[in-house]
């Protein structure tokens, strides 16, 4: 019976260096510095639905679509983002308690205005 090759390195796979987070230029560093934490409520099928949700919410609220926030909103959808100033987890829990109908569509997200 042949010996097991379980611990052998696959010759077809190139070894990778460990990933190191490096921000090489000033513009990228500034983008990270102005990123903030927000609560996303969405995805809504229309801008009108998102605007109606935004009207019910308090704080620094903004309606966005995929073009405005591609890492937050899926293509063809709209969402409401609420800027978080304190504890994101507590703010999210409070929102979900106040608006249980949005519990399954609200998350803490990174957001850049």
C-alpha positions in Angstrom: 0.0 0.0 0.0 1.5 3.4 -1.0 2.4 6.0 1.7 -0.1 8.8 2.3 0.6 12.2 0.8 -1.8 14.2 3.1 0.9 16.5 4.4 2.5 17.1 1.0 2.3 20.5 -0.7 0.3 20.5 -3.9 2.8 21.4 -6.7 0.1 23.1 -8.7 -0.6 25.7 -6.0 1.8 28.6 -5.6 2.7 29.4 -2.0 1.3 32.7 -0.8 2.8 35.3 1.4 0.7 36.3 4.4 -1.6 39.3 3.7 -0.4 42.5 5.2 -2.8 45.5 5.3 -0.8 48.4 3.7 -2.3 51.7 2.6 0.2 52.8 0.0 -1.0 56.3 -0.9 -2.4 59.4 0.8 -5.7 59.2 -1.1 -6.4 55.6 0.1 -5.4 56.6 3.7 -7.9 59.5 3.6 -10.7 57.2 2.4 -10.1 55.0 5.4 -10.0 58.0 7.8 -13.4 59.3 6.6 -15.1 55.9 6.6 -17.7 55.7 9.4 -19.9 53.2 10.9 -23.6 53.2 9.9 -26.7 51.1 10.3 -28.1 50.0 7.0 -31.9 49.4 6.6 -32.6 47.9 3.2 -32.6 46.6 0.6 -35.7 48.3 -0.7 -37.1 47.7 -4.2 -37.6 51.4 -4.9 -36.4 54.8 -3.9 -39.9 55.7 -2.7 -39.8 52.8 -0.3 -36.4 53.8 1.0 -37.5 57.4 1.3 -40.6 56.4 3.3 -38.4 54.4 5.7 -36.0 57.3 6.0 -38.9 59.6 7.0 -39.7 57.3 10.0 -36.1 57.3 11.3 -34.2 59.8 13.4 -30.6 61.0 13.3 -28.3 61.6 10.4 -30.2 59.6 7.8 -29.6 59.2 4.1 -31.2 57.2 1.3 -28.6 55.6 -1.0 -28.6 53.2 -4.0 -25.9 50.9 -5.3 -24.1 53.6 -7.2 -23.8 55.8 -4.1 -22.8 52.9 -1.8 -21.7 49.9 -3.9 -20.3 48.0 -0.9 -23.5 48.5 1.1 -26.4 48.2 -1.3 -26.9 45.5 -3.9 -27.4 46.5 -7.6 -30.9 47.7 -8.4 -31.8 48.4 -4.7 -32.0 51.3 -2.3 -31.3 51.5 1.4 -31.3 53.9 4.3 -28.1 54.5 6.1 -28.0 56.0 9.6 -24.7 57.3 10.9 -23.7 55.8 14.2 -22.1 58.1 16.7 -22.1 55.8 19.8 -22.2 52.1 20.2 -23.2 50.4 16.8 -24.4 47.2 18.5 -26.6 49.1 21.0 -28.0 51.4 18.3 -28.8 48.4 16.0 -30.6 46.6 18.9 -32.6 49.8 19.6 -33.6 50.1 16.0 -34.6 46.5 15.7 -36.7 46.8 18.9 -38.4 50.0 17.7 -38.9 48.7 14.1 -39.3 44.9 14.4 -40.4 44.8 10.7 -36.9 45.8 9.7 -35.1 43.3 12.0 -34.2 41.0 9.1 -33.0 43.9 6.9 -30.9 46.0 9.2 -27.1 45.6 9.8 -24.1 47.6 11.0 -22.0 48.5 8.0 -18.9 50.6 7.1 -20.0 53.6 5.1 -18.3 56.5 3.5 -20.2 59.6 2.6 
